[in-house]
Amino acid sequence: MIRLYRRAMTSIYLRAYLAGHTGHIMPRRLRKAIAGSELHRAWLVGFLGFFEQNGMAYGPANPYAQSFSLVDAL
């Protein structure tokens, strides 16, 4: 039972992340109702553009390494 619950919640969080990542904006009342929850966190992380690739986390504060090489070349 716990395994099924965990799998279902992971699927829900993934859907929230992907909805945020594609730019879907939640209504303000819904965001306020779920503020601070794991569901809101999943949506917000997707909306802000955070993701993980090959064990390395990327986001607004840590962009791809290629962008740094362009800055150094100037």
N, C-alpha and C positions, 0 to 999 in steps of 0.2 A: 504494500500500500504506500509506504513512504517513497519507494522508488518511482512509482507512478506519479505521485504528487510532485516530486522533484523534477521529473521529466516534463510534466505539464507546465510547471512554473518556469522552467528554463525556456520552453517554447514561447510562453507569453512574454518573457523578458526579451527574447530575441526579436519577436514581432514588434515590441515597443521600440527597441533599438533601431530596427530597420525603418520603422515609421519616422522616427526622428531623423535618421540619416538621409532619408529621401526628402526631407523638408516639410513633412506634415506637421502643422502647428496645432497643438491641442487647445481647445477653448480655455480661457483663463479660469473659469469656475472649476473645470475638471482638473487643471494643474494645481489649483489651490487645494482641492479635495484630496489629491494623492501626494501632495508635497511631502518630501522626506521619506517616501516609501521606495522600495527597490524598483517598483514599476516606473516611478518618476525618474529615478536615477538612470535607469536603462534608456528611457526616452531622451533625457537630457544629454547623456554621453553621446548618443547617436546624433542628436541635433547639433551639438558643438563640434562634431567631426572627429571624435576620438576613435581609434581602432588599433588593433594589434596584429602584427605580421611577423612571422618567424620569431616569435618571442620578444620582439621589440615593440614598445608602445609608441604610437604617433598621435599627435594632436596639435592644437594651436601653439603650445609652448615647445614642442619638439617636432618640427617638420622633417621632411625627408632630408637625408644628408646631401643630396644633389643640390638643393637650394643654397647650402652653405658654400659649396664650391663655386657657384656663380658669384656670390658676394665677394669671395676671396680673389676672384679673377679681376674684379673691377679695381 
